[in-house]
Amino acid sequence: MFFNSFAFAIFLPIVFILYWFVFNKNKSTQNALLIIASYYFYSCWDWRFLFLLVFSTFLDYYTGIQIEKAKKESIRKFWFWLSISVNLGFLGVFKYYNFFADSFSDLLNGFGLQTSPLLLHVILPVGISFYTFHGLSYVIDIYLKRIKAEYNFVDYSLFVSYFPLLVAGPIERATHLLPQVKIKREFNYEKAEEGIFQFIWGLVKKVVIADTCATYANAIFDNYSSMNSLSLVLGAVYFAFQIYGDFSGYSDMALGMSKLFGIDLLRNFNYPYFSRDIAEFWRRWHISLSSWFRDYLYIPLGGSSGGMAMKIRNTFIIFLVSGFWHGANWTFIAWGFINALYFLPLLLLKKNRSNIEMVSLNWDLKSVNVFFNIVITFAITCFAWIFFRAKSIGEAFSYIKRMFTNREFNFQFLANDRSNYELVIMIFAFILIEWNCRARLEPFSGKWNLVKLALAMVAIAAFGTFSDYKEFIYFQF
C-alpha cells in the first residue's frame, strides 16, 4: 500500500476518523488503534514478514528491560550483544547474504577455483533497515544509560512500527518519539493544517517530480549506449531529482500525516540541493540516517577527537557503511567512497563545519561565489548518483565514459516518446518554488494558501505520473 495509492486514500481517512472520534478516550486506545493500523499497513506488503517485525519489536523490548534490571555488567553485556547480534543477523541474512556469497565466489573464481555459491531466494522484508535501526538505537541508549527502558509493550511497539515511518523512515529516536506516544494527543487544528500542507507538497514531489523524472531517467540509463552526452548529463540530473523528490516526498508525506495524529517526526530533508559544499549536503540529506551514524558509529569510533588520521579513517568508515546500508551492491559502496573523497578536502582544510546558516543570494560578488559553490556541489552530487543508479560498477564507468567522449549536445527524442526540454522546464519551476520556500517546510502556508493548494492539486492531476513507477525508491533499502 503506497502513500500515493487509491487504497491509502481510503485507509488514511478511516484511521483518522476512528482515531479522533472513536478511540480518543485516552492514549492507550489511541495507541492500540495506531498499532492495529500499522500492522495492517505492513501486512499489505507481505503478511508473512509481519512475524519478523513483531519478533524484532519483542526482542528489543525484552532485552532493554533485562539490560536495565541487570546488576552485573556481564549480564548487561549478554543481553546487549544478544539484541545487537540477532538484529544484525536478520539484516545480514535477508539483505546481505547473497552479496557476500556472490562476492566470495567471484574472488575464488578469480584464482581459478570454480564455485557455485548457495544463494537464498527470498525477498527483502520492506522497511527492515529502518525498523532495525529504531530498535538498535533504543537498546544502545539503554545500555549506555542515556534512557530508561520502556515497560509498556504497546507504547514501545508503536515507537517501532508507527505506520507513517515504518517502511522508509525517518529513523526515529526513543528520546523524541516515545514521550509523544506516552501521552494522550489532543486535536490541534493548526498542526493538522500544517500536516495537510506538508502531505500535499510531498505528494507533488512524488507524482509530479520524482515519477516524471523516473520515466526520463530510466529511458536514458536503460539505453545509455545510444544516448549522446547531453542526454547522459541530463539522465544524472533527472535521477538526482527523482531520488530527491521520491525520498523527501515520502518523508514530507510521513511527517504531514503524522501531524494529523498529533505526533511530530524528525525532519529528514532540508533542501539539500542548495548546499554550498558536500558537508552541508550531508547535514541536509537523509538527516535521520546521517545523525544515526554520527551518534552510534562515528562518535564511538573516536569522532573528531583524535588526530587527523583518525578523523580520515572514521570519515571513510561512515561513508562506506552508509553506502552499504543502502544496498548489497558494489555500486552503493562506490557511491559512499566517492562522497568520502568529496568530504576529505573539507576535513583536511577544517572547513567541514562551514555554511551552517541558511543560504541566501543577493546582487553582489559574494553571491556569485555562493551560486557557483551550489552548482559545483550539485554537479559532483549528480556524478556520484550515477554509481547509485547504475546496475554495476562496469555500467557506471561505461555511462561516464560515453558522457565525456560522445560530445553531442542536442536534445534527443527518448524511448518514452518525450523530449528532454519538457522536463527541464518543469525542474526549473520546481527549483524556483523550493528556493522561495527554503525557510519553510512547504510552499503553501502564508497568504493565498488555498489558491496555492488548488494549483498544487491541478499540477498533480495534470502532470502527475500514476500508471508506473509508483514504488518509493527507499522501500528497497
Secondary structure, DSSP 8 states (H G I E B T S, - for coil): --TTSHHHHHHHHHHHHHHHHTS-SSHHHHHHHHHHHHHHHHHHHHGGGHHHHHHHHHHHHHHHHHHHH--SHHHHHHHHHHHHHHHHHHHIIIIIHHHHHHHHHHHHHHTT-------------TTHHHHHHHHHHHHHHHHTTSS-----HHHHHHHHH-TTTTTT-----HHHHHHHHTS-----HHHHHHHHHHHHHHHIIIIIIIHHHHHHHHHHHTTGGG--HHHHHHHHHHHHHHHHHHHHHHHHHHHHHHHHTT-------S-GGG-SSHHHHHHHSSHHHHHHHIIIIITTTTTTSS-HHHHHHHHHHHHHHHHHHH-SSHHHHHHHHHHHHHHHHHHHTT-TT---S-----SSHHHHHHHHHHHHHHHHHHHHHHHHHSSSHHHHHHHHHHHHH----S--B-TTS-BHHHHHHHHHHHHHHHHHTTTSS-S-SSTTHHHHHHHHHHHHHHH---SS--S-GGGG-
